[in-house]
Amino acid sequence: MEQAGAKGSEQAQEKALKVMVAVDESEGSLYALSWGLDNLFSKASSMAEWGEAVVVHVQQPFQNYVFPAGPGTAVYATSAVMESVKKAQQKNAEALLAKIAHLCSEKHVSVRLKSMVLEGDPKEMICQAAEQVHPDLLLIGSRGLGKIKRAFLGSVSDYCAHHAKCPVLIVKPPHK
C-alpha cells in the first residue's frame, strides 16, 4: 500500500503546473501575474520540472461606430482610422507582452511562457481560451470594484469565476 502511494506522489510531482493568467494593462492583472510567479512556480533545477504560464490578453474589437454629428447626420470611422486603431492595439499588446516577459525574467522562475492575444469580449474570450488550453488554474486580477460599480460595469473576474471550466483564483492587489 505504501509503494502505491509513493508512485502516485512521484507522478504528481512529474506533472508540471499549467496556469493561465488573464492580463491587461491594469496594475491588478500584472500584480496577479507577479503573485502567480512568486507563489506557484518554484525555482526548479531541471526543464522537466518547469511549469507553464499561458498569458491571455483580450482586446476589444474596434467597431465601425456611428458618431452622431447632428440631427439626421452621422459620421462613420474610415478604413484608415480603423487600420490606425488596429495598429495601435497591436503595438499596445506587443508592449504588454514585452513587459510580461521582462517581469518573468526578473523573477528567475522556472516557467515556460506562452502568450495568446485574442479579440472579443474579455470575459467570454478568457473562458473560451480556458476551455482550449485546459489549465490547472486560471489566475485573474481584481480591480477592486465595489458592489454597485461591479453591478453596473460588470466584473470579468466574477464572470470567469462562475463560467470557467477550471479552478479560478482571483488575486486582489494589496491595499495602498
N, C-alpha and C positions, 0 to 999 in steps of 0.2 A: 504494500500500500504506500509505503514511504517513497519507493522508487517512482511510482506513477506520479506522485505529487512533485517530485524533483524534475521529471521530464516535462510536465506541464509548466513548471516555473521557468525552465530553460527556454521553452518555446515562446513563452510570453515575453521573455527578455529579448529574444531574437527579432521579434516583430517591432519595427520602427514605428514611432508615433507619427500619424499624419494629421496635421492641424490645418484647417482652412481659416484664414484671417481676412475679414472684410475691412478694407481700408478706403478712406477718402482723405481729403486734405485737412480734416479736423484733428485737433490735438488728441481728442478722445480715442480715435481709431489708431493713431500712432502710439499712444500710450498702451493700448490693448496689445499691439504687436510687440512692443518692448517688454511688457509684462509676460507675454507668452514665451518670448525668447529667454527671459530670465528664469521663469518658473517651470517651463515644460520641457526644455531641451538642455540636457547636461553637456558638459564638455567631454564628449566621448573621444576615445583614443583611436577607434578604427571606423572606417567608412561604413561598415556593416551596422554599426550602432547608431548612425545618424538618423535623425528624424526628417520629416518633410513638412515644410510650411508652404501652403498654396495661398498666395496673396491674391485676393479678388478685389478689383476696383471696377465699379459700375458707374458709367457716365449716363446722364440723362440725354435722351435723343433730342436733337435740335429739330423743332417743328417749323414748318414754313408758316409762322404765326401771322395773323392778320392784326395789324396795328390800326386802330381807328384814327382817322385823320380828319374827322369832322362828320357832320350829318351826310349820310349817303356815300361817303368815300372811305376807302380802306387802302392801306399800303401793305404789300407782301414783301417778305425778305427776298432779295435777289439771289441767284445762284452763287454770285461772288461772295455775298455776305454769308451764305450757308457754308461755302467752302472755307472761308476765313474762320468761322466758328469751329468747324471740324478740325482744322489745323491747330487752332488754339487748344482745343480739348486734347488732341494728340500730344502736343507739347507739355501740357499740364500732367497728363498721365505718365509720360516719359520722365518728367522731373520727379514725380511722386515715386515712381519705381526706382529711380536712382537714389532718392533719399532713403528708401526702404533697404536697398542693397547696402548702402553705407552704414545704416543702423545695424544690419546683420553682421557686417564685417567688423564693426566696432565691438560688438558683444563677444566675438570669438566663440560662438556657439556651434555645436555640431548639427547643422541643419542644411538640407538641400532646399534651396529656394526656387519656387516656380511662381509664375505670375499669370494672371488672366485679366484682361481688360474687356469688359462687356458693355453693351449699350442696352438701356431699358430702364424699367422701374427698379431701383436698387433692391427693395425688399423681395420682390419676386425673382429677380435675377440671382440674388445670393442664394435663395432656397433652391432654385433650379441647378445652380452650379454645385451646391452641396450634394444634390442627387447624383450628379455626374461624377464628382470626384470621390465620393464615399469617404469623407474624412472621419477620423475617430472623434474629432471635436471641431465645432465651429466657434471661433473666437471673434467677438464683436465688441466694439467700444460703445460707450453710452455718452450721450451729450448731456445727460442730467436734466432733461426736461421735467417740469412739474406735471402734475396730473392734468391740469387744464390745457397747457400747451401741447402735451402729448395727445390729448383727445382731439384737438383741432389740427395739429400738424402731422400727427401720426408718428410712429416710432418704428424705425427699421429694426432695431434690436428686439422690440416687443413682438413684432410680426414674425421675425425669424425664430424667436423662442417658441412660438406657437405653431409654426408651419414647417420648419426644417425637419428633415427626417434623420437627424443625427443629434447627439447631445450639443447643447449650446451653452457657452459661458459668456456672460455679459460682464465686461470689465469696466468698472467705474473709475475715472481718474481721481487721484487724491484731492481732498478739499484744499483750497488755497488759503 
